[in-house]
């Protein structure tokens, strides 16, 4: 009787453990599949277009704004070859600058934004509405340098940041001309027609900034502005040694959040947008997402500010190099290499949760039974055998 009871208890405990473990694995797979589907941006490269449309010493903060974002996207992985930087470049060496050759964005002067690692693509009188539109639409003659072109394609995610002085549906370029909201919307439409982007994140810090994205009509664009129509955008603080404001409030709180993340961060756009409160910005920032198919709570910041692509190892035994390499290995030491290959495959399967079957669909890799599962099954069968023997 005691043997029967112990056999029954052992079987029940093992079956319960097996069911619990299997259910947990299924939940993990379901959650992973949900995350993969919701965060799939399908981009293969990242670009950034950073534009300061102002000049003159008293607009110091606009150059600091754009150089701050320049430093951030480089830190998060976008190389200079995929960053287009447009600015007047008249601040660092301005005779009024008490710290020649430098640009700071904080009164503590902890970080020199200008430094030695800055590559300006368009400076001074090259910063024009015409050049900006040509840059977006890639309408250049054959002699235009490749380093000054936006060489994007249908798989490119582009972060576009603009700062300067603006008004209702316009942004001034160096106090000489203006770009209108309709001009910008039509340029994005041309980009879409020419398959020059996968997704665009448009950010603008200027007075009445939200008016600049109201006329967008092209898909896959998420836009954010620093202020409503008839509302100013404010500076954050001044440096008494420099004598002017060194950064705008909207850009300051953008940077404050971005400085907390790294290349491998899982932070999403909605977390950044949560920083744009009236208490922080002193205006009413706007966010437009109706043209964007994904939920911003599932969009990684590194989809735009970084240069990180998901990589999945594909085991293809039909690959010529794979076959040749393993044939050589087998000749040298077959037993050792078979064991090593098995161990490596085990590590790959253990770490890989996503398999790309085609360009549009992501499916989860089926996880093999673990040793714990096998041990549980053996234990259950042993318990059932003891039950039958006792009976």
C-alpha positions in Angstrom: 0.0 0.0 0.0 2.8 2.4 0.9 4.5 1.6 -2.4 1.3 2.4 -4.4 0.9 5.7 -2.5 4.4 6.8 -3.0 4.3 5.9 -6.7 1.0 7.8 -7.2 2.4 10.9 -5.4 5.6 10.8 -7.5 3.6 10.6 -10.7 1.3 13.4 -9.8 4.2 15.7 -8.8 6.2 15.0 -12.0 3.2 15.5 -14.3 2.4 18.8 -12.5 6.0 19.9 -13.0 6.0 19.0 -16.6 2.7 20.9 -17.3 3.9 23.9 -15.4 7.3 24.0 -17.3 5.6 23.5 -20.7 3.0 26.2 -20.0 5.8 28.7 -19.0 7.7 27.9 -22.2 4.6 28.5 -24.3 4.0 31.8 -22.6 7.6 32.9 -23.2 7.3 32.0 -26.9 4.0 33.8 -27.3 5.3 36.9 -25.6 8.5 36.9 -27.8 6.4 36.4 -30.9 4.1 39.4 -29.9 7.1 41.6 -29.3 8.8 40.6 -32.6 5.7 41.4 -34.6 5.0 44.7 -32.9 8.6 46.0 -33.0 9.5 44.8 -36.6 10.7 47.9 -38.4 12.3 45.9 -41.3 15.0 48.5 -41.7 18.6 47.6 -42.7 20.3 51.0 -42.2 20.0 54.2 -40.3 20.6 57.8 -41.4 20.4 61.2 -39.7 19.8 64.6 -41.2 20.6 67.4 -38.6 19.9 71.0 -39.5 20.4 74.3 -37.8 18.8 77.0 -39.9 20.1 80.0 -37.9 23.3 82.1 -38.0 24.7 84.9 -35.8 26.1 84.8 -32.3 22.8 85.3 -30.4 21.6 82.0 -32.0 24.3 80.1 -30.2 21.8 77.6 -28.8 20.6 76.5 -32.2 24.0 75.3 -33.1 24.4 73.7 -29.7 21.1 72.0 -30.2 22.1 70.3 -33.5 25.6 69.4 -32.3 24.1 67.8 -29.2 22.0 65.5 -31.4 25.0 64.9 -33.7 27.0 63.7 -30.7 24.1 61.5 -29.5 23.4 59.6 -32.8 27.2 59.0 -33.2 27.4 57.6 -29.7 24.5 55.3 -30.4 26.1 53.9 -33.5 25.3 56.0 -36.6 28.6 56.7 -38.4 29.6 60.0 -39.9 29.1 58.6 -43.4 25.4 58.3 -42.7 24.9 61.6 -41.0 24.2 64.8 -42.9 25.1 67.9 -40.8 23.9 71.4 -41.9 24.8 74.5 -39.9 26.1 78.0 -40.3 29.3 77.1 -38.4 29.9 80.7 -37.3 29.9 80.1 -33.5 33.0 78.2 -32.6 35.4 80.8 -34.1 33.2 83.8 -33.6 35.2 86.8 -32.1 32.6 87.0 -29.3 33.3 83.5 -28.2 35.2 83.6 -24.9 36.3 80.0 -25.5 37.5 79.9 -29.1 37.0 76.7 -31.1 34.4 75.4 -28.7 30.6 75.0 -28.4 28.9 74.0 -25.2 25.3 73.0 -24.3 25.5 73.4 -20.5 26.8 76.1 -18.1 29.2 73.6 -16.6 31.0 73.4 -19.9 31.6 69.7 -19.4 31.4 68.7 -23.0 32.9 70.5 -26.0 30.4 69.7 -28.8 32.7 71.0 -31.5 35.9 69.2 -30.7 38.0 67.3 -33.2 35.5 64.8 -34.4 32.9 66.9 -36.2 32.2 66.6 -39.9 30.1 69.4 -41.3 28.6 68.6 -44.7 26.9 71.9 -45.5 28.1 75.1 -43.8 27.5 78.8 -44.1 25.8 79.9 -47.3 25.3 76.2 -48.3 22.5 75.9 -45.7 19.7 76.9 -48.0 16.1 75.7 -48.7 17.1 74.5 -52.1 20.0 72.4 -50.9 17.8 70.9 -48.1 15.1 69.9 -50.6 17.7 68.6 -53.0 19.2 66.6 -50.2 16.0 64.9 -49.3 14.9 64.2 -52.9 18.4 63.4 -54.2 18.1 65.8 -57.1 21.8 66.6 -57.7 23.9 66.7 -60.8 26.5 64.0 -61.4 29.3 66.1 -60.0 27.8 66.4 -56.5 30.0 64.7 -53.9 28.7 61.4 -52.6 29.6 62.4 -49.0 27.1 65.3 -49.3 24.2 63.1 -50.5 21.5 61.2 -48.6 22.1 57.8 -50.0 19.1 56.1 -48.6 16.8 53.4 -50.0 13.5 51.7 -49.2 15.1 50.0 -46.2 16.4 53.2 -44.5 15.2 54.6 -41.2 15.8 58.4 -41.2 15.9 60.7 -38.2 15.4 64.3 -39.3 16.0 67.1 -36.8 15.6 70.8 -37.5 16.0 73.8 -35.2 15.9 77.6 -35.8 13.4 80.4 -35.8 10.0 79.7 -37.2 6.4 80.7 -37.3 3.0 79.4 -38.5 3.9 76.8 -41.2 7.4 78.2 -42.0 11.0 77.9 -40.8 13.5 80.6 -41.6 16.9 79.7 -43.1 19.6 82.1 -42.0 17.2 85.1 -42.0 17.3 85.1 -45.8 14.5 82.7 -46.9 11.9 80.3 -45.6 10.8 76.7 -46.0 7.0 76.1 -45.8 5.1 73.2 -44.3 3.8 72.3 -47.8 7.3 72.3 -49.2 8.4 69.9 -46.5 5.4 67.7 -47.0 5.9 67.5 -50.8 9.6 66.7 -50.3 8.6 63.7 -48.1 6.1 62.6 -50.7 8.8 62.6 -53.4 11.0 60.6 -51.1 8.2 58.0 -50.7 7.6 57.9 -54.4 11.3 57.3 -55.1 11.5 54.7 -52.3 14.0 56.6 -50.3 12.9 55.6 -46.8 11.4 52.9 -44.8 10.4 55.1 -41.8 11.0 58.7 -40.9 11.2 60.3 -37.4 10.8 64.0 -37.9 11.7 66.3 -34.9 11.6 70.1 -35.0 12.4 72.6 -32.2 11.2 76.1 -33.1 8.4 78.5 -32.3 5.0 77.1 -33.6 6.8 73.9 -34.5 3.7 71.7 -34.7 2.5 73.6 -37.7 5.4 72.3 -39.8 4.1 68.7 -39.8 0.4 69.3 -40.1 0.4 68.8 -43.9 2.4 65.6 -44.1 0.5 63.0 -46.1 3.2 60.3 -46.8 3.1 57.0 -44.9 5.5 55.7 -42.2 6.3 59.1 -40.7 6.1 59.9 -37.0 6.6 63.6 -36.2 7.1 65.6 -33.0 7.3 69.4 -32.5 8.2 71.6 -29.5 5.3 74.0 -29.5 1.7 74.7 -30.7 0.6 77.3 -33.2 0.9 80.8 -31.7 3.2 79.5 -29.0 6.9 80.1 -28.5 9.7 77.6 -28.0 11.9 78.5 -25.1 15.6 78.3 -24.2 16.6 76.3 -21.1 19.4 78.3 -19.5 22.2 80.7 -20.3 25.9 80.6 -19.5 27.0 83.9 -18.0 30.6 83.3 -19.2 29.4 82.9 -22.8 26.7 85.5 -22.5 23.9 83.8 -24.3 21.5 80.9 -24.0 23.2 77.6 -24.7 20.3 75.1 -25.4 16.6 75.1 -25.9 14.3 73.4 -23.4 12.8 70.9 -25.8 16.2 69.7 -27.0 17.5 69.7 -23.4 14.9 67.2 -22.2 15.3 65.1 -25.3 19.0 64.8 -24.6 18.5 64.2 -20.9 16.5 61.1 -21.7 18.7 59.9 -24.6 21.9 60.1 -22.4 20.4 57.3 -20.3 20.3 54.8 -23.1 23.0 52.9 -25.0 23.2 50.9 -28.3 21.4 47.9 -26.8 18.6 49.8 -25.1 15.0 48.6 -25.2 13.6 52.0 -24.5 10.8 53.0 -26.8 9.5 56.3 -28.3 6.6 56.7 -25.9 9.1 56.9 -23.0 10.8 59.8 -24.7 7.5 61.5 -25.5 6.6 61.2 -21.8 9.4 63.7 -21.1 7.7 66.4 -23.1 5.5 67.8 -20.3 4.6 71.5 -19.9 6.5 71.6 -16.7 9.7 70.7 -18.6 9.3 72.4 -21.9 7.1 75.4 -20.9 5.1 74.9 -24.1 2.8 72.2 -25.6 4.8 69.8 -27.7 2.8 67.9 -30.4 3.1 64.3 -31.6 1.7 63.1 -34.8 1.4 59.3 -35.3 -1.6 58.8 -37.7 0.7 58.2 -40.6 2.8 55.7 -38.7 1.6 52.1 -38.7 3.4 50.9 -35.6 2.4 51.7 -32.0 5.1 54.1 -30.6 5.1 52.1 -27.4 6.7 49.3 -29.4 9.1 51.4 -31.4 12.7 51.3 -30.1 14.5 54.6 -29.9 17.5 52.8 -31.5 15.3 52.3 -34.6 16.1 55.9 -35.4 18.8 57.2 -33.0 21.0 54.1 -33.3 22.4 51.9 -36.0 21.5 48.5 -34.6 20.1 45.7 -36.8 18.9 42.4 -35.5 21.1 39.5 -36.7 19.9 35.9 -36.8 22.3 33.0 -37.5 21.1 30.8 -40.3 22.3 27.2 -40.4 22.5 26.3 -44.0 24.1 22.9 -44.7 23.8 23.5 -48.5 26.1 26.5 -48.4 29.3 25.8 -50.4 31.6 27.5 -47.9 29.9 25.7 -45.0 30.3 22.3 -46.6 33.9 22.9 -47.7 34.9 24.1 -44.2 33.2 21.2 -42.4 34.7 18.7 -44.9 38.2 20.0 -44.0 37.4 19.9 -40.3 36.2 16.3 -40.6 39.5 15.2 -42.3 41.6 16.7 -39.5 39.6 15.4 -36.5 36.1 14.1 -37.3 35.1 13.2 -33.7 36.3 16.4 -32.2 34.7 18.6 -34.8 31.4 16.8 -34.7 31.2 17.4 -30.9 32.2 21.0 -31.3 29.6 21.6 -34.0 26.9 20.0 -31.9 27.9 22.3 -28.9 27.9 25.4 -31.1 24.5 24.5 -32.6 23.2 24.1 -29.1 24.4 27.5 -28.1 22.9 29.1 -31.2 19.5 27.5 -30.6 19.6 28.5 -26.9 20.3 32.2 -27.8 18.2 32.5 -30.9 14.5 33.2 -30.6 13.7 34.6 -34.0 14.0 33.2 -37.5 13.5 35.2 -40.7 11.8 33.0 -43.1 11.3 35.8 -45.6 11.4 39.6 -45.8 8.0 40.1 -44.2 7.4 37.3 -41.7 9.2 36.5 -38.5 8.5 33.1 -36.9 9.8 31.7 -33.7 12.3 28.8 -33.7 10.9 25.7 -32.2 12.8 25.1 -28.9 13.9 21.4 -28.5 13.0 19.5 -25.4 15.4 20.3 -22.6 17.1 17.7 -20.4 14.7 18.7 -17.6 11.7 17.7 -19.8 13.3 14.4 -20.7 14.1 13.6 -17.1 10.5 14.4 -16.1 9.1 12.1 -18.8 11.4 9.3 -17.6 10.4 9.9 -14.0 6.7 9.7 -14.9 7.1 6.5 -16.8 9.1 5.0 -13.8 6.4 6.0 -11.4 3.7 4.4 -13.6 5.8 1.2 -13.8 6.1 1.1 -10.0 2.4 1.6 -9.7 1.7 -1.4 -12.0 4.3 -3.6 -10.2 2.8 -2.7 -6.8 -0.7 -3.4 -8.1 
